[in-house]
Structure formats: structure tokens, C-alpha cells
Amino acid sequence: MHYDATCSNCGSVEISKPMTAAFPARHRCGGRLTRIYQSPIIKFDAPGFFTYDVTRPREQVGAVRFAQFERERDDIERRAKAGQLTSYELAAESD
């Protein structure tokens, strides 16, 4: 593993060591090492994290489940136009 550190003599350095080994207190030059902590790299590699995922819901959930979603959506839209939404739906709509 590679770790960023600051050496009191050299400045910014990169330390290579096994992950389970202790962080060295001194650099090769004899200067004192201070580890620099940084945010980890995060990779979002799952469905739903990309813009094109929301444009293809039929492929993601399957034709049967997508058809059920469309029926429910159409029913809610019809009831909204007629002013027949439930109190729960009205509260959710105002959020």
C-alpha cells in the first residue's frame, strides 16, 4: 500500500508499506514522518448511480413490474385531475 506523508526534512513523500505494518516514525533521511489522511476513493458501481439508468426502468425491473407501475401511475394521475387524492397522497405531493 502507498501512503502520503510529510517528512520534516524532505517535505511531501510517499511511503510504501504492507497494510498491517506499523507506520514508520522516521524517513530514510532521518526526518520525522507525519501521515497525511485523505478521503478514500469511492466508486459507485451499481444500478441507479448513472443518469441512463433512470431512462430504462423497464429493463431494470422487468416488463410485468413496470406495467404495474404504469397502471398505478396512470391511476394516481387520473385521481389527481379529478381531485380525488387521499390525504396521504396530498401530503406527499406537497413535500
C-alpha positions in Angstrom: 0.0 0.0 0.0 1.1 3.6 -0.6 0.6 6.3 1.9 1.2 10.0 1.7 3.3 11.6 4.5 5.2 14.7 5.3 8.9 14.4 6.3 10.3 17.1 8.5 13.4 17.2 6.2 12.1 16.3 2.7 8.6 17.7 2.7 5.9 15.6 1.0 6.8 11.9 0.5 5.0 8.7 -0.4 5.6 5.7 1.9 5.2 2.1 0.7 4.5 -0.5 3.3 2.2 -3.5 4.0 -1.2 -2.6 5.2 -0.7 -4.5 8.5 2.7 -3.0 9.2 3.1 0.0 11.6 3.6 3.4 10.0 7.3 4.3 10.3 8.2 7.1 12.6 11.3 8.2 10.6 12.0 8.6 6.9 15.2 7.3 5.2 16.8 10.7 5.6 16.1 10.6 9.4 13.3 13.2 9.3 10.2 12.7 11.3 7.2 11.4 9.3 3.6 12.6 9.8 0.9 10.7 7.9 -1.5 12.7 5.7 -5.0 11.4 5.8 -7.2 11.8 2.7 -10.7 10.9 1.7 -10.9 7.4 0.2 -11.7 6.9 -3.4 -15.3 5.8 -3.7 -16.6 4.1 -6.8 -20.4 3.9 -7.3 -20.7 0.8 -9.5 -24.3 -0.4 -9.2 -27.6 0.2 -10.9 -29.1 3.6 -10.2 -26.0 5.7 -10.0 -25.9 6.7 -13.6 -28.2 9.0 -15.5 -29.0 6.5 -18.2 -30.3 4.0 -15.5 -33.4 6.1 -14.8 -34.3 6.2 -18.5 -34.5 2.4 -18.8 -36.8 1.3 -15.9 -38.4 -1.5 -18.0 -35.1 -3.3 -18.4 -34.2 -2.8 -14.8 -37.4 -4.1 -13.1 -38.9 -6.3 -15.8 -41.9 -5.9 -18.1 -44.5 -7.2 -15.6 -43.4 -4.9 -12.7 -43.0 -1.9 -15.0 -46.6 -2.5 -16.4 -47.9 -2.5 -12.7 -46.0 0.8 -12.1 -47.5 2.4 -15.2 -51.0 1.3 -14.2 -50.6 2.8 -10.7 -49.1 6.0 -12.0 -51.9 6.4 -14.5 -54.5 5.8 -11.8 -52.9 8.4 -9.5 -52.7 10.9 -12.3 -56.4 10.3 -13.1 -57.4 10.8 -9.5 -55.3 13.9 -9.2 -57.0 15.5 -12.1 -60.4 14.6 -10.6 -59.4 15.9 -7.2 -59.7 12.5 -5.5 -56.3 12.0 -4.0 -56.0 10.6 -0.5 -54.7 12.7 2.4 -51.5 10.7 2.3 -51.0 11.4 -1.4 -51.8 15.1 -0.9 -49.2 15.4 1.9 -46.6 13.6 -0.2 -47.3 15.9 -3.1 -46.8 19.0 -1.0 -43.3 17.8 0.1 
